[in-house]
């Protein structure tokens, strides 16, 4: 233990207190400057599904329930963000950047303390702070990490990265602390938080054990004698990943996972391994020269010898070099181990639907940064000896190289973050770089549609269909654009092509159902919605559409079951509650309908349908005064809401305010000029005011359209008789 304490005492000599304060401040300033533009970005790609579209981020309590998730630490952080700022994106970005800066500071601490360990015999005694600062500055400002920081849902990677490095830092501090138990407990806690953030953390206990052996201990036996309890605690955190069900889901070929694990269709473990050789080389290139970064590579599976042999040989060579270094120069060997072991879960034999994503390099880039800084440091010292340069000159050159590298990277990161400012801009960038990526084309077109750029969207998607005619995603996107353009037959063709090309594309089945519904083929629409629901039971759009069609077909009980299932899946779905209320009201269950509408309004006070529905409940129970403000609110939200105008007119007529009722009936007829009941009730209001000739015209209109309308017949006879009587009396 005294040996470990002496090592830590040595770290306290590594730079003055002022330098240890200035260095972290510089790291924070550099990272904040590089990522300042990220705060203007919005929700992108999977953010909409996993943040905006999921109820889990709206549940802070009870805590035990919030923790029953695959990534509880990440989900709970999102829930806190939502509780504080709802959909204000600024708070989400602030959290992500804070995590990134803390990770950079932790990296600085790990590198500094490592370089000052006794095993280096004081070699880095005077340069440990500057080397650690250079490493952390390069890492924090590197544009390859933008996907793990600016892309909001990928905070899972940066949070895991922070806890991973804190675990390593904790082991270093435990080794030389007078209170090792306190540091050990803290280390196990942060390791558990890492396991609760992302499954890549599964390698952490192994990696820190290897670090301990290579840098802090003479043998595994002596290591375990001193810190057996610590490593038992770290190993116990693996239970978190097992409890989430992730491990069985990934390892079982029969699992239902569609994007990761041995159940992924069409990708064998061997094919994936061969593919990842090329991916790893791509990661290395981006680490050294971060140009042409891409959000979504759609990386192809390697099948040819050209794709497999050369990348495979290069990666094998890197692995052999790492093994040699571990045996001869463990400090260098650990850099290679860090790089490969952290990437092993995603870049070895476990198939993942998407073989390449830049955020997976979040932690492994630290190894490249350390290696690069040490290499430059070695070269500069070699030049100093050869050219007989002075110490001051060497420091100036070193500082210049570090400033130039970190400033260049920060500028590239600043520019890269601007790509996140709009969805269409990002997807245009992806599609330009990967023109055969169907997901890029679909999302680019959809983003343009959301921005109201229909012509551009159609042009982009029609070009994409020419490039990738067998892409179901592109066909689906083009169909969606055709719907926006009112070309329903063209849209139907594209959606049918999409489901033919990929029968499991549930959103294409939903879109086809929507077209069939809107063109009056309700029974066919039911089949499409049911197919989508069978493929993906959690598809809320399928359930909402199916419920609506069943309601239109007068199959009210079935519709109610769909809506009940929908709100059970997502209790925060205001449209589901509103539609459930409407369906319940149609079968006379007014009290339950009232509760459904209240739930809808609690979730979305701006729902015109929910305001109108609640008002109808009040009106059905003769609470006309209570109904009026909700009808008025519905009309205020949706000015052309003819049904609410009609309903409000009926309430006002019942309350003895026929003049106001007439105004709303006329407004309703602006949207639905042939609506029989509106003409009929307008006639009643006109009759109430003594405007008999106008009333008769309304009743005649109703009777011409519907001769058997008893109310209109009685009203016509009554008003006509009254008019005749008055004329006779005169």
Protein Blocks (a to p, Z undefined) as FASTA:
>chain_A
ZZmmmmmmmmmmnopfklmmmmmmmmmmmmmmmmmmmmmpccehjlmmmmmmpcklmcfb
dfklmmmcfblmlmmmmmmmmmmnomafklmmmmmmmmmmmmmmmmmmmmmmmmmpmkln
omlmmmmmmmmmmmmmmmmmpmklmmmmmmmmlmmmmmmmmmmmmmmmmmmmmmmpcblm
lmmmmmmmmmmmmmmmomklmmmmmmmmmmmmmmmpmbfklmmmmmmmmmmmmmmmmmmm
mmnommmmmmpmkbcbfkgcjkbghiafklmmmmmmmmmmmmmmmmmmcghiafblopac
dfbfklmmmmmmmmmmmmmmmmmmmmmmmmlmmmmmmmmmmmmmmmmmbccfblbafklm
mmmmmmmmmmmmmmmmmmmmmmmmmnopafklmmmmmmmmmmmmmmmmmmmmmmmmmmmm
pmklmmmmmmmmmmmlmklmmmmmmmmmmnopaklmmmmmmmmmmmmmmbmklmmmmmmm
mmmnopaklmmmmmmmmmmmmmmlmklmmmmmmmmmmnopamlmmmmmmmmmmmmmmlmk
lmmmmmmmmmmnopamlmmmmmmmmmmmmmmlmklmmmmmmmmmmnopamlmmmmmmmmm
mmmmmlmklmmmmmmmmmmnopaklmmmmmmmmmmmmmmlmklmmmmmmmmmmnopaklm
mmmmmmmmmmmmmlmklmmmmmmmmmmnopamlmmmmmmmmmmmmmmlmklmmmmmmmmm
mmmmmmmmZZ
